[in-house]
């Protein structure tokens, strides 16, 4: 008979559906921060769907996300200022998110972390790639991971903190210099 105390069930965060309107900022997991330009009806074959039209910050890219797929895609609001502070803590930690493996498995793991759209996971990729560049010369793919993770984080963190991207980049560099 087991007399140990009952274990608390793990709390698994559930995805939440968000609704956006024209003028709202939203984060697309692959493309970063975008301004919701509007909601339009678009025809896809025999089907007409309402889509969010996002103008991605810092580029000329326009992305359309069907309202019915926004949750599946991972469209979410911009993080809070407090969440930005938490990301600086993640960047400052010394642990590695992916244990040393073969380069292709490590690359795949980091790519999946970026694709998740989670700011915490993106911060881990940035931290690890930044640290790795001091151990060895980064491959082309690893440099892309570093650049993409930095770009995604800087845009959103700057918007959340109401600072310029240059200010956020400087703050990130200061964290890495410690």
C-alpha positions in Angstrom: 0.0 0.0 0.0 1.4 3.4 -1.0 1.3 5.9 1.8 3.1 8.7 0.1 1.2 11.9 -0.4 -0.8 12.2 -3.5 1.0 14.0 -6.3 -0.4 17.1 -7.7 -1.4 16.7 -11.3 0.7 18.6 -13.8 -0.9 21.8 -15.0 -0.7 21.9 -18.7 -1.4 25.3 -20.1 -4.1 25.3 -22.8 -4.0 27.4 -25.9 -6.4 30.3 -25.8 -8.3 31.7 -28.7 -7.9 35.4 -29.1 -9.9 37.8 -31.2 -8.3 40.8 -32.9 -9.7 43.9 -34.6 -8.1 46.3 -37.1 -5.4 48.3 -35.4 -4.4 45.5 -32.9 -0.9 44.1 -32.7 -0.7 40.3 -33.1 2.3 37.9 -33.1 2.5 35.3 -35.8 4.9 32.5 -34.6 6.8 32.4 -37.9 6.8 36.0 -39.0 6.8 38.0 -35.8 4.8 41.0 -34.8 2.2 42.3 -37.2 -0.4 45.0 -37.3 -3.9 43.7 -37.9 -4.8 45.7 -41.0 -8.3 44.4 -41.2 -10.5 41.3 -41.5 -11.5 40.4 -45.1 -13.5 37.6 -46.7 -11.3 35.6 -49.1 -12.3 32.8 -51.4 -10.3 29.6 -51.3 -11.6 27.4 -54.0 -15.3 26.8 -53.3 -15.0 28.2 -49.7 -15.1 31.7 -48.5 -13.3 32.4 -45.2 -12.8 35.5 -43.1 -9.1 36.2 -42.6 -7.0 38.5 -40.5 -4.7 40.5 -42.7 -1.5 41.2 -40.9 1.2 43.7 -42.0 4.4 42.3 -40.6 6.5 44.8 -38.7 9.8 45.7 -40.4 9.0 44.1 -43.7 6.6 44.5 -46.6 5.1 41.1 -45.9 1.4 40.7 -45.6 0.1 37.5 -44.0 -3.5 36.2 -44.1 -4.6 34.0 -41.3 -8.1 32.5 -41.4 -10.1 33.4 -38.2 -11.0 29.7 -37.8 -7.3 28.7 -37.9 -5.8 31.5 -35.8 -5.5 29.3 -32.7 -3.9 26.4 -34.6 -1.5 28.8 -36.3 -0.6 30.2 -32.9 -1.6 33.8 -33.5 -1.5 35.6 -30.2 -1.3 39.1 -28.6 2.0 40.8 -27.9 3.5 39.8 -24.6 3.3 42.0 -21.5 6.1 44.2 -20.1 6.4 41.7 -17.2 6.9 38.8 -19.6 9.7 40.8 -21.2 11.4 40.9 -17.8 11.1 37.1 -17.6 12.7 36.7 -20.9 15.7 38.7 -19.8 16.0 36.2 -16.9 15.9 33.3 -19.4 18.6 34.9 -21.5 20.8 35.3 -18.4 20.7 31.6 -17.3 23.7 29.4 -18.0 21.8 26.2 -18.9 21.5 24.9 -22.4 18.0 24.1 -23.8 19.3 21.3 -26.1 22.0 19.0 -24.8 25.0 18.5 -27.1 23.9 16.2 -29.9 24.8 15.8 -33.5 24.4 19.1 -35.3 21.4 18.0 -37.3 19.4 16.9 -34.3 20.4 20.0 -32.4 19.4 22.2 -35.4 16.0 20.4 -35.7 15.3 20.8 -32.0 16.1 24.6 -32.2 14.0 25.0 -35.3 11.0 23.3 -33.5 11.5 25.7 -30.6 11.4 28.7 -32.9 8.4 27.3 -34.7 6.5 27.0 -31.4 6.1 30.8 -31.3 6.7 30.8 -27.5 8.8 33.8 -26.5 10.5 31.7 -23.8 11.5 29.0 -26.3 12.7 31.7 -28.8 14.8 33.3 -26.0 16.4 29.9 -25.2 17.4 29.5 -28.9 18.9 33.0 -28.9 20.8 32.4 -25.6 22.1 29.0 -26.8 23.2 30.2 -30.3 24.8 33.3 -28.7 26.8 31.1 -26.3 27.6 28.5 -29.0 29.2 31.2 -31.3 32.0 31.6 -28.7 32.7 27.9 -28.6 32.8 27.4 -32.4 32.1 29.2 -35.7 28.4 28.9 -36.3 27.2 27.1 -39.4 25.0 29.0 -41.9 21.9 27.4 -40.4 22.9 28.2 -36.9 23.6 31.9 -37.8 20.1 32.0 -39.4 18.7 30.6 -36.1 20.6 33.3 -34.1 19.4 36.1 -36.4 15.8 34.9 -36.7 15.4 34.4 -32.9 16.9 37.8 -32.2 14.7 39.5 -34.8 11.5 37.8 -33.4 12.3 38.7 -29.8 13.5 42.3 -30.4 10.4 43.3 -32.3 8.0 42.0 -29.8 10.0 43.0 -26.7 10.4 46.6 -28.0 6.6 46.9 -28.6 5.8 45.4 -25.2 8.3 47.7 -23.4 7.5 50.7 -25.6 11.2 51.0 -26.4 13.0 51.1 -29.7 14.4 47.9 -31.2 17.9 49.4 -30.8 17.3 49.9 -27.0 16.2 46.3 -26.6 19.1 45.0 -28.7 21.4 46.9 -26.4 19.7 45.5 -23.3 20.1 41.9 -24.7 23.8 42.5 -25.4 24.2 43.8 -21.8 22.7 40.6 -20.5 25.0 38.5 -22.6 28.1 40.6 -21.5 27.6 39.6 -17.9 
